[in-house]
Amino acid sequence: AILWCDQRTYKQCENIYKIFGYDGFIKLSYNKALPGFTAPKILWLRQNEPENYKKVSKILLPKDYIRYKLSNTYATEVSDAAGTILMDIPSRQWSNEILNGLGIEKYLLPEVFESDIISSKVSREASNLTGLVEGTPIVGGGSDNAAGAVGSGIVRAGLISDSIGTSGVVFAHSDKPLYDPQGRVHSFCHAVPGKWHLTGVTLSAAGSLKWYFDKFGPTKEILKTFPDIKGYDLLNKQAESVPVGSDGLIFLPYLSGERTPHADPYARGVFFGISYLHGPSHFVRSIMEGVAFSQLDCLSLMRELNIVSDEIVLFGGGAKSSIWRQIIADILNSKIVTLTIEEGPAFGAAIIAGAGCGVFSSVEDGVNKIINKDKGNNPMVKNVEKYKKLYTIYKSLYMDLKDNFQKLGNL
């Protein structure tokens, strides 16, 4: 399988720009052509496995394949379909111009619905196999990020969320289709009917901390000091023992390339400023800080487009860490709040289904009735000032290393 973080399709992305022009494609699709999107994967399959491509009868996203198996219906919805970069974002339908330019037949794609529309029902065959009641309505659903935003209450203008999962996603609601002319943030259809969103993505967020945990793990000292604590909570204890700024150790979280603001498959992770002063706990905290800096990269682009919020809703695995929450509040210089629920995307999908089936009058109604805030972290002024200085260095490092990243990748 070619997963979302697979970078092999970068040549197909270059071909897309040759067809439409770099600026032309961004203006047409509202997005850059990036390896993680579906369109370049389709082109890769056609070019590298032509015999398999000839066998394709329909192109479905994962959840839409499940819908097909449950109902024998080919359908998708706007928020997930937007991530194929084959859509006309303002009209919320497939783009004939993009499809024709790429030579992708429209009949290969399913019909596009709004996310809260009942697009199919459970078939008799699927009912017999699963025990689900025949005729059970199947609502469109949502992409992981759009559903996660619904599950976090990001359904009206002025609201922003930050998800710290394997990847890191800064998500901003918009009442109208917006895009960055440089394509530095993604512009997609929201799972809320008639609404859109901007998204900035760090490919390796909590994934960076998982890499450290899997490869190195907690220190013997921390295990001995806290015998009753397990897993990532031990890394939290290590991070708490290190001062703000990790004594000058800066981490670039580009373990699998990067997407926002540097759409660069060659980018690689970096620890900058290592000295005899630094120990394992410094590396843990610098990972947390580096990921937060990368989220500030995303948020800064949205602020340039005049999207602001008084607070940011934080969810995902990273939100469970009190030290990471405070680091994010300080680096983003914004109040951070968490919610009483932790299953953002699944919870959001349930709200969308409830709106489609009439349990709620709308997606917004479901959010208003169910979503509640939990913990809050306010930025600490002295930490904010320290991080501002470090962020200036952080931002410069990618540009200093960009050429060498590519040289390394071509060895």
Secondary structure by P-SEA (a helix, b strand, c coil): ccccccccaaaaaaaaaaaccaaaaaaaccccccccccaaaaaaaaaccaaaaaaccccccaaaaaaaaaccccccccaaaaaacccccccccccaaaaaaacccccccccccccccccccccaaaaaaccccccccccccccaaaaaaaaaccccccbbbbbbccbbbbbbbbccccccccccbbbbbcccccccbbbbbccccaaaaaaaaacccccaaaaaaccccccaaaaaaaaaacccccccccccccccccccccccccbbbbbccccccccaaaaaaaaaaaaaaaaaaaaaaaaaacccccbbbbbccccccaaaaaaaaaaacbbbbbcccccaaaaaaaaaaaaaacccccaaaaaaacccccbbbbbbaaaaaaaaaaaaaaaacccccaaaaaaaaac
